[in-house]
Structures are given as structure tokens and as C-alpha cells.
Amino acid sequence: MEIDAIASLIRQASAKLPSSPTVEQMRACSIALHDSLPLPENVQFTESSDPPGLWSRPPERERNAVILYLHGGGYVLNSPNQYRMLTGQLCLETGVDVFALQYRRAPEAPYPAALEDALAAYQWLRRSQHGAEVAIAGDSAGGGLALALMLRCRKHGAAEPRSAFLMSPWADLTMSGTTLHSKAGVDPVVTPAALAFYATQYLHGANARDPSVSPIFGDLRGLPPLLIHVGSEEVLLDDSLRLAAAAGTAKVEVTLKVWPHMIHKWHIWHSRLPAAAAALRSAGTFIREHWQ
């Protein structure tokens, strides 16, 4: 299967790291892997400085709407540049601009820096885009950050986004999911040890059960429609399963799809993995259907 070849590539890249890598070494490894993937054609990428981030724009904008994208990487790794292959494809699938935020990362800027940046960027999009509708998308830590942002919007009385597309959201920094260990041998992307390290760097002493860092423990009532994608082979599978159950219990419209054989962040491999291309098409349909 193609996913097995991809998993092998990821393991080979990870094997080049020393046994106790520094944050900079981990970042460099992640950059090399992400930057090896081809970018979609006919997408205009434009950097932004205030707030810092990257726009992905389709050839023709179909409606006055925008997607705020929050990237993954355990709150420690990656940047919008490493996600151009994904935000570019997402803008093509939805026909609207995608703004990927360069939020501050741990350990240089632990919690609540990323959440503060996400809220400021969301409010900026609301002000600057001339009444545009807004949706939110994010993967892994960015998926958890998207959830925390929506909870913070409600606290501040800000308008909710139209919908949210969450890819393998890391929603529980207490590390209590059962698949953290049962899937540890099959997920080549994330390990329990790596997640524990990222959590320590991001939390910096904060309470891991605080819904602002572990939104699965928050009051999810009133959230917009959610689309959650997760792979069957992920250590974070249980986060998505429990999140979907909690959202459904809170009367949130939630669609959960568990993709067989898929590993963490399989969406970024859409240029060579049919399941990833299909997943992004389904996300595009979901987001389109939930504009006003």
C-alpha cells in the first residue's frame, strides 16, 4: 500500500535524528520532510507580516469568505510555509482564501501565546475582510488550538465561525487517550514520548485539564458544525473519538470520519495518496455546505 511507503519515508527521516534531539534539530527534520512535498498548481502564496502568516489564494475567489488555518507541530514545530501543500489544496477545494497563522511557538513562547495569537488573528480577519464569512481549520495541535479558540470566542462574545475542519486534533494534553499506547507501534509520525515533550514545553506549568489547552474538557455547547478526520493507525485516534462523543452529547453538529489505515497528518500527502486527496475534497464540500 502507498501509505506503507509513506510511513517508511517518515521513519527514515526520523531515524536521522540523534537519540536526544534539540528543538532546533526536530524543527529542521520536520521542515525537510514537509518541504519535500510538491505544491499545488494555480495557487498564489503571499506572506503577511501583521499578523504574521501566509495567504493561499485560488485563481478565482468564489465568495466573500476566508478560512483561518492553524498548523500542527505540537505547538513547537512547523510554520505556515511547511503547510503550503495543504492550505493551497484547501483553497482550491473551497474556492476561498486561506490564511495560515504564524502563531508563537513553545518553548520560546509557551501557553497562552498561541491562543492569544489565534484570537487576535481571528478578530483581525473579522475586521479586515469586509464582512467575510470565516471558517476555521487545523491539524493536530492546530486542531486543538482551533477548538480552544472557539471556546475563547464564546467567552469574549465574538461571533463563532461558520464551521471547523479538524484533522486529528490534539484535544487532550493530559495524555489520557487509550490509543496513545495501543497505536504507538504503528503510527510513524507521533510517539507518546514526543507528545509528552511537546505538552511540557507548551504548558510550562499550566494545568493540562484547562479547556484552553485541552478543549475536550470544556463546555462544547453552542460550537459550530465540526468535521473531524482521523486515521485508524494514529496514537491520537482516541482524542478524536472522545471529542466527537463529547460534542455530540453537547448537541453540536459533528461529523466524524475514521479513515482506515491512515496515519497522523496523512492529508499532507494528497499529491500521492488517494485517501488524502479524497479527504480534502470531502472537507471542501463540508465547508462549502456550511457557508450561510
Salt bridges, closest charged atoms under 4 A:
GLU2 OE2 - ARG272 NH2 2.50
GLU24 OE2 - ARG27 NH1 2.97
GLU62 OE1 - ARG288 NH1 2.66
ASP97 OD2 - ARG57 NH1 2.71
ASP97 OD2 - ARG61 NE 3.90
GLU108 OE1 - ARG27 NH2 2.89
GLU116 OE1 - ARG104 NH2 3.37
ASP117 OD1 - ARG104 NH2 2.88
GLU133 OE1 - ARG63 NH2 2.63
GLU133 OE2 - ARG162 NE 3.31
ASP172 OD2 - ARG242 NH2 2.98
ASP219 OD2 - ARG221 NH2 2.67
GLU233 OE2 - LYS183 NZ 3.86
GLU234 OE1 - HIS264 ND1 2.63
ASP238 OD2 - ARG242 NE 3.02
ASP239 OD1 - ARG242 NH2 3.12
GLU253 OE2 - HIS290 NE2 2.79
